[in-house]
Amino acid sequence: MPELNAVNLIQSATLGVSVLGAILLYRKPACRAIALVMLLVGIAALINILEETGISRGYYLVSPVFVMLFGPCIYLAIKQFLLGQLSRADGLHLLPVIPVVFFTEYVQQVIALGTLWRLGYAVLTAHLLYKTKCQLDEQRSDTQEYTFQWLVWVVAVSAIFNLVDMLRLNSQHWLNHDINVLGQGINNLIWLIVIMLITVRLNGQKAPPAINREAVAATTENASNAEDYRIIFDELQDLIQRHQWYLQPRLTLTELSQLTGFQTRDISRAINLLAGKSFNDYINQYRVEVVCQAIQAGASGSLLQIATDAGFSSKASFNMVFKDMLGQTPSQYKQVQDRDSQRLKS
């Protein structure tokens, strides 16, 4: 009966956590591709256990293929989560994995190629997350609720550890057995932590809303003459200030288009060119001004209530926007204002 070492026990835990994570996330339509990737991680952990204990190694070495497979699979899963669907053309990302199946006997070469392949896809994934965030900023005033910064860090950190582990695998003949086992254990532990983190965060993460392609096209057009949009911007700004539409929680570019009668692409270009801001920053600057005026006037009620009245939809997004714009938290700003007010009274 083969004995399990410490690494195999971590792999066993990864198998259990991956299957559980897949079950939890598959219930959310936006996370189903990610759930399938988690199931793939569980299968990889099981195959590693079978091969390292000698149960299946005599048949065919499969585990190196997963190093090549994870990069495009993670990229496609996150793309499905962000955009809601994948095209048939996206399947082409998996084609380069097929030839590798026939060369798994060259373990170190396959792992080296797979790690570099995964690093490339980590860059693509991070770029996709950043691009999606920018597109949402051009269309919504509540994008802080759909932040994917934590996911960018997960992709980046796991890619770095994969690179370090590749160096370990290709230096095994210089390293003693204990160091090799320690390195393998750390890499597997990182995967276990990543799976748990993704499961917990995505289980409570809102799926990003659909992206308005017309607005995206407007922001990717060649630079226009700002003065061509001056009339639209001036009238837009007058209407927003007069009707205080920024007080509406979760205001979107489409809703503002319906309120003003302007096309979404014209609103987007006018704000980009004349205000030099995204739609998200432009609307939230008004909300921050309302909050600051309320604090300076000594408004009663909590900061959260003041923020809600100003149009912010959550405490987290309020704190994030306020600090990004003023360089201090709402509480710090209020303390300074209260101190100045006390000083004037005395």
Buried (B, 14 or more C-beta within 10 A) or exposed (E): EEEBBEBBEBBBBBBBBBBBBBEBBBEBEBBBBBBBBBBBBBBBBBBBBBBBBEEBEEEEBBBBBBBBBBBBBBBBBBBBBBBBEBEEEBEEBEEBBEEBBEEBEEBBBBBBBBBBBBBBBBEBBBEBBEEBBBBBBBBBBBBBBBBBEEBBEBBBBBBEBBBBBBEBBBEBEEBEEEEBBBBBBBBBBBBBBBBBBBBEEBEEBEBBBEBBEBBBEBBEEEEEEBEEBEEBBEBBBEBBEEEEBBBBBBBBBBBBBEBBEBBBBBBBBBBBBBBEBBBBBBBBBBBBEBBBEBBEEEBEEEBBEBBBBBBBBBBEBBBBBBBEBBEEBBEEBBEEBEEEEEEEEE
